[in-house]
């Protein structure tokens, strides 16, 4: 299966709603590696790497987020899978 990586930015009500913890749990369950963090502007940023189908499904899931989130936009841009470490972490 082809591997891909993307940088993702999510806007809306995505801070203070456990979005990062939810992202880490869902990514780990799908075999995706990378990281997620809050940004000062109120958005959430992530880097996802793994099998193409799993990453695309994760992007779709991130457009919904956990129950308390209200996502307004999701932007993605390609990233280099070779630069993404193993595991999935929350960055602070």
N, C-alpha and C positions, 0 to 999 in steps of 0.2 A: 504494500500500500504506500502511496506517495505521502511524504511528510511535508508539512507546511508550517509556517509561523506567521503570526500577525501581531501588530500592536493595535490595541483597542482602546477607545475612549468612550465612556458612557456618561450621558448627562441626564438630568432630571432629579427626582428625589432619590438619590443613590447613596447618600451618606447618612449615618445614624439609623440605618434600617437593616444592618447585618449583611450588606451587599458583599463586602470583602470575604467574610467567613463563608457565605453561601457560595461565592465564586470558587474559593479554594476547595470546598467539599465537592462541588459538582465537577470541577476540573479533575480532581484526583480520581473520582469515580469513573471518569471517561479516559483515564490514562494520558491526560494532558499535563505537560510541564510548563513552568513559567512563574509569573508573579502577578500580584494585584496590589494597588495602593490608592489611597485618597489623594486628590490634588487640592491645592489651596483654593481653586476656583469652584469647588463643590462637586466636581466630576470625579469619576473613578477611571483609572488607567490600568491596563493590564497588558501583558505579553503572554500569548498562548502558542504552544508548539506541540505538534504530535501528528497522528494520522489525519489526512485531509478531511475525511468524513467527520471525525470526532471534533476537530477544530471548528468546522462549519456548523455543526450541531451546537457547540458551545456558544458561538456567536449568536445563534438564534435564541438560545436559552438566556443569554445575557440581555437580550432586548426585552425580556420579560422580568427577569430578576426574581428575588424572593417576594413573598406576598406583600410586604409593606412598601416595596419600592415602586416608583412611578417613573419609568424610563421614557425620556422624550426623544433621544437620538443615540445612535451607536455609529461611531466612525471607525473604520479599519484601514490599516495600510500594511503592506507586506513587511516582514522582518526575516532575518536569516536564522533558520532553525539551528544552525551550528553554534550560534552564540547564546542559546538558551540552556541554562543549567538543568540538571535533573531535579525532579521534585517540583512542588508548587508551594510558594510561600506568600505570606502577606508582608509587604514592605511597609515600614513606618517612616 
